[in-house]
Amino acid sequence: MSNKEKTILIIGATGYIGGAVVQQAVKDGYRVIAVTRSAKEDTRFLGAEAVVADVADPASMEQLFNHHKIDAVISCLACRSGLTEDFFAIDYHATLNVLNVGKQHGISKFILLSAICTRKPELPLQQAKLLMEDELIRSGVDYSIIRPTAYFWVFDVQTPMIEKGRPGYVVGSGDQAVHNPISKEDLAEFMVDCISDPERRNRIFVLGGPEVDGNVVTYKESLEMIFKQMGKEPKISRIPRWVAMGLIRFSGFLGLFFRKPGIFSLFLKNTLYYLENDMRAPGYGTMTLQQHIENKDREIETTQTLRTIKE
């Protein structure tokens, strides 16, 4: 069966990785159905059919599968921030719901985006993902599970502040952990290739970006790269770990009574985990963090030029 004869369902399609997976699947010639929560147009879905459905609702997914013959599912579902129950609701229960309905309708493959941090599970996010991995392995459906390392956006979230002349921030020294982050394009390519590659059947893959200069970095080094690309003298402020832990505990206590502080506490815990634990993984792809930073800098310069012209 050729790619154009296969229909791929992508859930979590509106996310950072999901949008790239949609684009890659369309590029590879598959008939692509991207599940969204609203009918709002998204340029990332060009060439795909956007379908409004609720991944957490069995009836909604049953209706979708009744209307479309789905050959494979790629799940990019992820709760990026939330309380413990939110992680389990999305990364486990909603994903499992799609798997169960898909299995009943005879899907031939289920590709699951997990995370490298599951190898040292300490947080609700990791525990929810491990539960889903186990359900998929025991389901009897052919699977590929991908555990990627950090994405580029993790390292450039401070770029707008640095652009405005503010310092970059690290917890501790900023040199506690080494990463080889992977681009969303390289990760999407790997995930879509799992559909047809027999060597990736029923396997778990730990995946990082290319292990070359400019892509094997600590968080502090990534900030220094950003400053250098902008032609600025590095200004890095170090936050003591005890201060970060105090903020996590205080916001966690407030989270017992109010939702937002609880979400903030878990966000800080996840962030600290990635800052303190090595996330280096077997390399794949071609795009490096250095190239990404250079591209980001060009985007900033273009935006500033356009703003100046309009003024």
Summary of the structure (lengths in Angstrom):
residues: 311
radius of gyration: 20.3
end to end distance: 55.1
largest distance: 60.5
contacts: 1034
relative contact order: 0.12
helix: 50%
strand: 16%
